[in-house]
């Protein structure tokens, strides 16, 4: 757990995720950089089905000039579910960029944007079994909502960045 926490500190310093502003990882693209990316509103999204832990997924996104996806509305969450579902013919459990790694139950997005929307499953977040679960996975349970999860689970993930 300490290894994950130390790495997250380094990732957030590198990515500028301070929670103080909403300049969500701007790139110099007027449109999405390739056909692999999907535009929705003023953001580009990349669904990656190859399983990775949360930290590895965030690192991958950072190498793409993005972060794990943040979610700010029901319509944005529905879009992400459709994006993941279109590639897998289902609703696989998928990492998004929420974490409470620094303080239990104080959630924030890895891109530094405001944590202003949540789609938790009933009874979540819960640190199940008394174990810290500092990372958010989507499409969990019968209702395909959010669950707090140990960050070392391997999942597909969604990267995103805001267009300029």
Phi and psi in degrees as GROMACS dihedral restraints (atoms count N, CA, C in turn):
[ dihedral_restraints ]
;  ai    aj    ak    al  type     phi  dphi    fc
    3     4     5     6     1   -63.2    20    10
    4     5     6     7     1   -36.9    20    10
    6     7     8     9     1   -61.4    20    10
    7     8     9    10     1   -45.1    20    10
    9    10    11    12     1   -62.6    20    10
   10    11    12    13     1   -45.2    20    10
   12    13    14    15     1   -61.6    20    10
   13    14    15    16     1   -44.4    20    10
   15    16    17    18     1   -63.7    20    10
   16    17    18    19     1   -41.6    20    10
   18    19    20    21     1   -65.1    20    10
   19    20    21    22     1   -42.6    20    10
   21    22    23    24     1   -59.6    20    10
   22    23    24    25     1   -39.8    20    10
   24    25    26    27     1   -56.9    20    10
   25    26    27    28     1   -47.0    20    10
   27    28    29    30     1   -64.3    20    10
   28    29    30    31     1   -42.0    20    10
   30    31    32    33     1   -61.9    20    10
   31    32    33    34     1   -45.1    20    10
   33    34    35    36     1   -71.6    20    10
   34    35    36    37     1   -32.0    20    10
   36    37    38    39     1   -66.0    20    10
   37    38    39    40     1   -44.4    20    10
   39    40    41    42     1   -63.5    20    10
   40    41    42    43     1   -41.1    20    10
   42    43    44    45     1   -88.0    20    10
   43    44    45    46     1    -7.8    20    10
   45    46    47    48     1    78.0    20    10
   46    47    48    49     1    22.5    20    10
   48    49    50    51     1   -79.1    20    10
   49    50    51    52     1    89.5    20    10
   51    52    53    54     1  -106.0    20    10
   52    53    54    55     1   -16.2    20    10
   54    55    56    57     1    78.3    20    10
   55    56    57    58     1     2.1    20    10
   57    58    59    60     1   -91.6    20    10
   58    59    60    61     1   -16.6    20    10
   60    61    62    63     1  -147.9    20    10
   61    62    63    64     1   167.4    20    10
   63    64    65    66     1  -118.0    20    10
   64    65    66    67     1    58.2    20    10
   66    67    68    69     1  -102.6    20    10
   67    68    69    70     1    30.4    20    10
   69    70    71    72     1   -16.7    20    10
   70    71    72    73     1    79.3    20    10
   72    73    74    75     1    48.6    20    10
   73    74    75    76     1    60.5    20    10
   75    76    77    78     1   -66.3    20    10
   76    77    78    79     1   140.7    20    10
   78    79    80    81     1  -119.0    20    10
   79    80    81    82     1   169.8    20    10
   81    82    83    84     1   -95.3    20    10
   82    83    84    85     1    30.6    20    10
   84    85    86    87     1   -98.6    20    10
   85    86    87    88     1   132.2    20    10
   87    88    89    90     1   -81.4    20    10
   88    89    90    91     1   -16.1    20    10
   90    91    92    93     1  -143.7    20    10
   91    92    93    94     1   173.7    20    10
   93    94    95    96     1   -63.8    20    10
   94    95    96    97     1   144.0    20    10
   96    97    98    99     1   -71.3    20    10
   97    98    99   100     1   -21.8    20    10
   99   100   101   102     1  -157.3    20    10
  100   101   102   103     1   173.3    20    10
  102   103   104   105     1   -66.9    20    10
  103   104   105   106     1   -18.3    20    10
  105   106   107   108     1   -68.8    20    10
  106   107   108   109     1   -27.0    20    10
  108   109   110   111     1   -89.6    20    10
  109   110   111   112     1   146.9    20    10
  111   112   113   114     1  -119.7    20    10
  112   113   114   115     1   130.1    20    10
  114   115   116   117     1   -87.8    20    10
  115   116   117   118     1   137.7    20    10
  117   118   119   120     1  -145.1    20    10
  118   119   120   121     1   114.3    20    10
  120   121   122   123     1    63.3    20    10
  121   122   123   124     1  -129.7    20    10
  123   124   125   126     1  -101.6    20    10
  124   125   126   127     1    24.6    20    10
  126   127   128   129     1  -129.3    20    10
  127   128   129   130     1   154.1    20    10
  129   130   131   132     1  -113.6    20    10
  130   131   132   133     1   142.2    20    10
  132   133   134   135     1  -128.0    20    10
  133   134   135   136     1   144.4    20    10
  135   136   137   138     1  -129.8    20    10
  136   137   138   139     1   117.1    20    10
  138   139   140   141     1   -91.0    20    10
  139   140   141   142     1   125.4    20    10
  141   142   143   144     1  -117.0    20    10
  142   143   144   145     1   116.4    20    10
  144   145   146   147     1   -85.1    20    10
  145   146   147   148     1   -19.2    20    10
  147   148   149   150     1   -63.2    20    10
  148   149   150   151     1   121.8    20    10
  150   151   152   153     1   -65.5    20    10
  151   152   153   154     1   139.9    20    10
  153   154   155   156     1  -150.1    20    10
  154   155   156   157     1   159.7    20    10
  156   157   158   159     1   -75.9    20    10
  157   158   159   160     1   171.3    20    10
  159   160   161   162     1   -62.0    20    10
  160   161   162   163     1   -43.8    20    10
  162   163   164   165     1   -64.2    20    10
  163   164   165   166     1   -44.9    20    10
  165   166   167   168     1   -62.2    20    10
  166   167   168   169     1   -37.2    20    10
  168   169   170   171     1   -65.6    20    10
  169   170   171   172     1   -43.8    20    10
  171   172   173   174     1   -63.2    20    10
  172   173   174   175     1   -40.9    20    10
  174   175   176   177     1   -60.1    20    10
  175   176   177   178     1   -45.0    20    10
  177   178   179   180     1   -58.2    20    10
  178   179   180   181     1   -48.0    20    10
  180   181   182   183     1   -60.7    20    10
  181   182   183   184     1   -43.2    20    10
  183   184   185   186     1   -59.2    20    10
  184   185   186   187     1   -38.6    20    10
  186   187   188   189     1   -65.4    20    10
  187   188   189   190     1   -21.8    20    10
  189   190   191   192     1   -90.3    20    10
  190   191   192   193     1     0.8    20    10
  192   193   194   195     1    79.0    20    10
  193   194   195   196     1    26.0    20    10
  195   196   197   198     1  -133.7    20    10
  196   197   198   199     1  -172.0    20    10
  198   199   200   201     1  -135.2    20    10
  199   200   201   202     1   168.2    20    10
  201   202   203   204     1   -57.9    20    10
  202   203   204   205     1   145.6    20    10
  204   205   206   207     1   -63.8    20    10
  205   206   207   208     1   138.3    20    10
  207   208   209   210     1  -100.2    20    10
  208   209   210   211     1   156.9    20    10
  210   211   212   213     1  -128.6    20    10
  211   212   213   214     1   128.7    20    10
  213   214   215   216     1  -125.1    20    10
  214   215   216   217     1     4.4    20    10
  216   217   218   219     1  -164.3    20    10
  217   218   219   220     1   163.0    20    10
  219   220   221   222     1   -61.3    20    10
  220   221   222   223     1   -41.5    20    10
  222   223   224   225     1   -65.1    20    10
  223   224   225   226     1   -37.0    20    10
  225   226   227   228     1   -66.6    20    10
  226   227   228   229     1   -40.6    20    10
  228   229   230   231     1   -64.5    20    10
  229   230   231   232     1   -42.5    20    10
  231   232   233   234     1   -60.3    20    10
  232   233   234   235     1   -41.8    20    10
  234   235   236   237     1   -59.2    20    10
  235   236   237   238     1   -46.3    20    10
  237   238   239   240     1   -62.2    20    10
  238   239   240   241     1   -39.4    20    10
  240   241   242   243     1   -62.5    20    10
  241   242   243   244     1   -42.3    20    10
  243   244   245   246     1   -66.3    20    10
  244   245   246   247     1   -40.1    20    10
  246   247   248   249     1   -60.7    20    10
  247   248   249   250     1   -49.2    20    10
  249   250   251   252     1   -66.8    20    10
  250   251   252   253     1   -42.0    20    10
  252   253   254   255     1   -65.7    20    10
  253   254   255   256     1   -33.6    20    10
  255   256   257   258     1   -67.6    20    10
  256   257   258   259     1   -25.9    20    10
  258   259   260   261     1   -91.2    20    10
  259   260   261   262     1   -16.6    20    10
  261   262   263   264     1  -124.9    20    10
  262   263   264   265     1    -2.7    20    10
  264   265   266   267     1    54.6    20    10
  265   266   267   268     1    44.4    20    10
  267   268   269   270     1  -179.3    20    10
  268   269   270   271     1  -158.1    20    10
  270   271   272   273     1  -130.1    20    10
  271   272   273   274     1    70.7    20    10
  273   274   275   276     1   -69.1    20    10
  274   275   276   277     1   147.2    20    10
  276   277   278   279     1   -64.0    20    10
  277   278   279   280     1   130.3    20    10
  279   280   281   282     1  -138.9    20    10
  280   281   282   283     1   138.5    20    10
  282   283   284   285     1   -72.1    20    10
  283   284   285   286     1   139.2    20    10
  285   286   287   288     1  -123.7    20    10
  286   287   288   289     1   178.0    20    10
  288   289   290   291     1   -86.1    20    10
  289   290   291   292     1    14.7    20    10
  291   292   293   294     1   -83.6    20    10
  292   293   294   295     1   142.5    20    10
  294   295   296   297     1  -154.1    20    10
  295   296   297   298     1   151.8    20    10
  297   298   299   300     1  -123.5    20    10
  298   299   300   301     1    35.5    20    10
  300   301   302   303     1   -61.4    20    10
  301   302   303   304     1   -29.1    20    10
  303   304   305   306     1   -86.4    20    10
  304   305   306   307     1   -33.8    20    10
  306   307   308   309     1  -148.8    20    10
  307   308   309   310     1   123.5    20    10
  309   310   311   312     1   -53.9    20    10
  310   311   312   313     1   129.8    20    10
  312   313   314   315     1    72.8    20    10
  313   314   315   316     1     7.8    20    10
  315   316   317   318     1  -108.6    20    10
  316   317   318   319     1    96.1    20    10
  318   319   320   321     1   -88.0    20    10
  319   320   321   322     1   144.3    20    10
  321   322   323   324     1  -149.1    20    10
  322   323   324   325     1   165.7    20    10
  324   325   326   327     1   -97.1    20    10
  325   326   327   328     1   143.6    20    10
  327   328   329   330     1   -64.6    20    10
  328   329   330   331     1   -19.6    20    10
  330   331   332   333     1   -86.6    20    10
  331   332   333   334     1     0.2    20    10
  333   334   335   336     1    85.4    20    10
  334   335   336   337     1    -1.0    20    10
  336   337   338   339     1   -77.2    20    10
  337   338   339   340     1   165.6    20    10
  339   340   341   342     1   -66.0    20    10
  340   341   342   343     1   139.2    20    10
  342   343   344   345     1   -88.4    20    10
  343   344   345   346     1    80.9    20    10
  345   346   347   348     1  -112.0    20    10
  346   347   348   349     1    10.0    20    10
  348   349   350   351     1  -150.4    20    10
  349   350   351   352     1   144.8    20    10
  351   352   353   354     1  -144.8    20    10
  352   353   354   355     1   147.8    20    10
  354   355   356   357     1  -132.8    20    10
  355   356   357   358     1    50.8    20    10
  357   358   359   360     1   -65.7    20    10
  358   359   360   361     1   143.2    20    10
  360   361   362   363     1   -68.8    20    10
  361   362   363   364     1   161.2    20    10
  363   364   365   366     1   -55.9    20    10
  364   365   366   367     1   131.4    20    10
  366   367   368   369     1    82.2    20    10
  367   368   369   370     1     1.0    20    10
  369   370   371   372     1  -106.3    20    10
  370   371   372   373     1   155.7    20    10
  372   373   374   375     1   -72.5    20    10
  373   374   375   376     1   150.9    20    10
  375   376   377   378     1  -139.1    20    10
  376   377   378   379     1    -2.6    20    10
  378   379   380   381     1    45.3    20    10
  379   380   381   382     1    58.5    20    10
  381   382   383   384     1   -49.5    20    10
  382   383   384   385     1   133.0    20    10
  384   385   386   387     1    68.1    20    10
  385   386   387   388     1    17.0    20    10
  387   388   389   390     1    79.1    20    10
  388   389   390   391     1     3.3    20    10
  390   391   392   393     1   -90.4    20    10
  391   392   393   394     1   135.9    20    10
  393   394   395   396     1   -60.1    20    10
  394   395   396   397     1   132.9    20    10
  396   397   398   399     1  -129.2    20    10
  397   398   399   400     1    81.7    20    10
  399   400   401   402     1   -89.2    20    10
  400   401   402   403     1     7.2    20    10
  402   403   404   405     1  -124.7    20    10
  403   404   405   406     1   150.2    20    10
  405   406   407   408     1  -102.0    20    10
  406   407   408   409     1   129.9    20    10
  408   409   410   411     1  -114.4    20    10
  409   410   411   412     1   144.3    20    10
  411   412   413   414     1  -104.8    20    10
  412   413   414   415     1   169.8    20    10
  414   415   416   417     1    63.9    20    10
  415   416   417   418     1    33.5    20    10
  417   418   419   420     1   -92.8    20    10
  418   419   420   421     1   139.7    20    10
  420   421   422   423     1    75.3    20    10
  421   422   423   424     1  -179.6    20    10
  423   424   425   426     1   -63.0    20    10
  424   425   426   427     1   -29.0    20    10
  426   427   428   429     1   -91.8    20    10
  427   428   429   430     1    -0.6    20    10
  429   430   431   432     1    56.0    20    10
  430   431   432   433     1    47.7    20    10
  432   433   434   435     1  -103.8    20    10
  433   434   435   436     1  -162.0    20    10
  435   436   437   438     1   -94.1    20    10
  436   437   438   439     1   150.6    20    10
  438   439   440   441     1  -138.5    20    10
  439   440   441   442     1   142.0    20    10
  441   442   443   444     1   -82.0    20    10
  442   443   444   445     1   139.6    20    10
  444   445   446   447     1  -144.2    20    10
  445   446   447   448     1   153.1    20    10
  447   448   449   450     1   -60.2    20    10
  448   449   450   451     1   138.0    20    10
  450   451   452   453     1   -70.3    20    10
  451   452   453   454     1   -14.5    20    10
  453   454   455   456     1   -86.9    20    10
  454   455   456   457     1    -4.2    20    10
  456   457   458   459     1   -63.3    20    10
  457   458   459   460     1   147.9    20    10
  459   460   461   462     1   -97.2    20    10
  460   461   462   463     1   126.4    20    10
  462   463   464   465     1  -143.1    20    10
  463   464   465   466     1   159.5    20    10
  465   466   467   468     1   -68.9    20    10
  466   467   468   469     1   173.4    20    10
  468   469   470   471     1  -156.9    20    10
  469   470   471   472     1   168.3    20    10
  471   472   473   474     1  -125.6    20    10
  472   473   474   475     1   125.4    20    10
  474   475   476   477     1   -97.1    20    10
  475   476   477   478     1   153.7    20    10
  477   478   479   480     1  -153.4    20    10
  478   479   480   481     1   156.7    20    10
  480   481   482   483     1  -148.6    20    10
  481   482   483   484     1   155.6    20    10
  483   484   485   486     1   -89.5    20    10
  484   485   486   487     1   135.3    20    10
  486   487   488   489     1   -73.2    20    10
  487   488   489   490     1   153.6    20    10
